Amino acid sequence: MKLDYLPKLITLTAGLVVCIITIVNKTDVTRALAMLLITLIVFYIIGNITKKCISKVIMSDSFRKTPAKQKNDRDKDKEKDKDKETDKDKDNIKDSSNA
């Protein structure tokens, strides 16, 4: 599943941002590494929580169409198409009678 990469991507992005900020601010190496370690741990946890939330939403039944719902939708579409065709036929009959 493509969601497996989400925590890693979030963690590495946050780590990159922290590295750039510490380099620009010329922070001491020990302090920069401590900040980086804390950031990586926190954002890895955030990434895992995000991954679980997204996978629950994807797997929930409320966002999926069951076969019965799909069949009902197809039947409704067919009825709409038939209605459109009958309207076109009526318009054609009116046009031919007016001519």
N, C-alpha and C positions, 0 to 999 in steps of 0.2 A: 504494500500500500504506500502511496506517495506521502502519507502523513508521517511516516517514520523519520523522514528527514527534517521535519519541522522544528523539533527541539534543538537539533544540532545547528540548523540555520539561524535560529534566533540567538542561540548562545554565541556562535561565532561572530555574528553581526554586532552584538553588544560588546564582545571582546575587542573587535576592531575599533569601535567607537572609543572605548576606554583607552586603548593603546594610542590612538591618534591624539586624544585630548591630553594624555600624560606626556607625550612627546612635545606637543606644542607648548604646554605649560612648563616644560623642563622639570618635571617632578622627579624626586629621588627614586632610584631604581627599586629599592626595597619597598617603599610606599606604593609605587606604581604596580609592582607585582602583587602586593596585598590587595590593592583595589581591583586588579584584574581577576584574582582568584575569587574574591567575594562576588564580583559581577558575574563571572562564569557560573558559579553555583546558583545564584539567585535566578539568572535568566534561563538556566537549564530546567529549574523547577517550574518557572513560568511557561516555558515551552512545552513541558510534559502536560501541564494542566490545560493549556490551549489545545494540544493534540487530543486529549481525552474529550474535551468539550465538542470539538469539531466532529470527532468520530461518533459521538452520541447523537449529534444532530443529523449526521448523514445516515446513521442506522435506524433512526426513529421511524416509526410507522406513519407518523403524521405528515412526513414530507415525502413519502413514497406513494405511488399509485398502486393499488392492489389490482389484480386482474379484473375483478368485478367493476371497479371504478373505470378502468380503461375501456371495458366493454360498453359501459354506460356512456362514456364520452364519445366513443365511436358511433353508437346509435344516435346520439344527439347530433353529431356532425352529419350523419346520413340524412336525418330528418331536415336539417337546415338546407342541405343540398337539394333535397326533393322540393322544399318550399321555394327555393330560388328558381328551380327548373319550371315549376308550375306558374310562378310569376312571369317568367320569360315567355312561356307558352301563351298566357293570357294577353301579354303585351303584343305578341305576334298576331294573335287572332284579332285584336282591336285594330292593329295597323292594317291588316289585310281587309278587314270589313270597311275601314274608312277609305281605302283606296279605290 
